[in-house]
Amino acid sequence: MLQGGIQLEMLTGGLIQAGMHEVILTADGKKKLEEVKKSGKTNYWRVAALLFAQISHKTVLEPLAKFRTAESVNK
C-alpha cells in the first residue's frame, strides 16, 4: 500500500488525497497478542514497511498540467 501525502495531493489537484497513517489491531492480532503475553514474553513485534519521499523544500508545488483547473490552483 502506498499512501499519498500532501505534496502528491497538491500535484494532482486533489485527485490523490493525503492519507493518514493508521494502525489497527484485528481480532486475530489481539488473540495472538494474548497468547504471547501468556507465554511470558515481553517483547512484542510489529512489522511495517514504509516509504517516505519528499520534494525539495525550495520547490513551489502547483498541480501538474493534467490536473490544473481553476479550482485546483486555488486550493
C-alpha positions, 0 to 999 in steps of 0.5 A: 500500500502506498499512501499519498501525502500532501505534496502528491495531493497538491500535484494532482489537484486533489485527485490523490488525497493525503492519507493518514497513517493508521494502525489497527489491531484485528481480532486475530492480532489481539488473540495472538497478542494474548497468547504471547503475553501468556507465554511470558514474553515481553517483547512484542513485534510489529512489522511495517514497511514504509516509504517516505519521499519528499520534494525539495523544500525550495520547490513551489508545488502547483498541480501538474498540467493534467490536473490544473483547473481553476479550482485546483490552483486555488486550493 
